[in-house]
Amino acid sequence: DKVGLRGFEESQCFTLSAGQQQRVSLAKLLISDTKLWVLDEPFTTLDADGVKQLENLLRDHADKGGAVLITTHHNLSVTDLQVLELG
């Protein structure tokens, strides 16, 4: 379970918390073949476990040749990726 939604397979999205809805969005990325992920503040509604899972997903995507463009105020703990900080 890469996005932490085990047990919610039959739940309707509008019944999920904001963090769980964010995880649904991340799951959609995982089933797509998109090479470039463009994410705007993806950590905002995630709990600590969700943050760790997302950072692992980012690393895995990059390891498979993908690219990620993120806008965030979150301090990434993923150290093996190229990070460009603005401002």
C-alpha positions in Angstrom: 0.0 0.0 0.0 2.1 2.9 -1.3 -0.2 5.7 -0.4 -1.7 4.6 2.9 -5.3 4.0 1.9 -5.7 0.4 2.7 -9.2 -0.2 4.1 -10.7 2.8 2.3 -11.2 1.0 -1.1 -15.0 1.3 -0.9 -15.1 4.8 0.5 -16.4 7.7 -1.5 -13.8 10.5 -1.9 -16.0 13.2 -0.3 -16.1 11.2 2.9 -12.3 11.1 3.3 -10.2 13.7 5.2 -8.2 16.3 3.3 -5.0 14.2 3.8 -6.7 11.0 2.5 -8.0 12.9 -0.5 -4.5 14.1 -1.2 -3.4 10.4 -1.0 -6.0 9.6 -3.6 -4.5 12.2 -5.9 -1.0 10.7 -5.4 -2.4 7.2 -6.2 -3.7 8.6 -9.5 -0.1 9.7 -10.3 1.2 6.2 -9.6 -1.2 4.5 -12.0 -0.3 7.0 -14.8 2.7 6.8 -17.1 3.5 10.5 -16.7 7.2 11.1 -16.6 6.9 14.6 -15.2 5.0 15.2 -12.0 4.0 18.8 -11.3 2.9 19.1 -7.6 1.7 22.3 -5.9 2.1 22.1 -2.1 1.6 18.3 -2.0 2.6 18.0 1.7 0.1 20.5 3.0 -2.6 18.2 4.2 -0.5 15.1 4.9 0.3 13.7 8.3 3.9 12.6 9.2 3.4 9.1 7.7 1.9 10.6 4.5 4.9 13.0 4.2 7.3 10.0 4.5 5.4 8.0 2.0 5.3 10.9 -0.5 9.0 11.5 -0.1 9.6 7.8 -0.8 7.3 8.0 -3.9 9.3 11.1 -5.2 12.6 9.2 -4.7 11.2 6.1 -6.5 9.8 8.1 -9.4 13.2 9.9 -9.8 15.1 6.5 -9.6 12.9 5.2 -12.5 13.9 8.2 -14.7 11.0 10.5 -13.8 11.1 14.1 -12.9 9.2 16.1 -10.3 8.5 19.8 -10.2 7.3 20.8 -6.7 6.3 24.1 -5.1 6.5 23.6 -1.3 7.3 25.2 2.0 8.1 21.8 3.4 11.7 21.0 4.2 12.4 17.9 2.1 14.4 15.1 3.8 15.0 13.6 0.4 18.7 14.4 0.0 19.6 12.4 -3.1 17.5 14.5 -5.5 18.5 17.8 -7.2 16.8 20.6 -5.5 16.5 24.2 -6.8 15.5 26.7 -4.2 14.1 30.1 -5.2 14.1 33.3 -3.1 
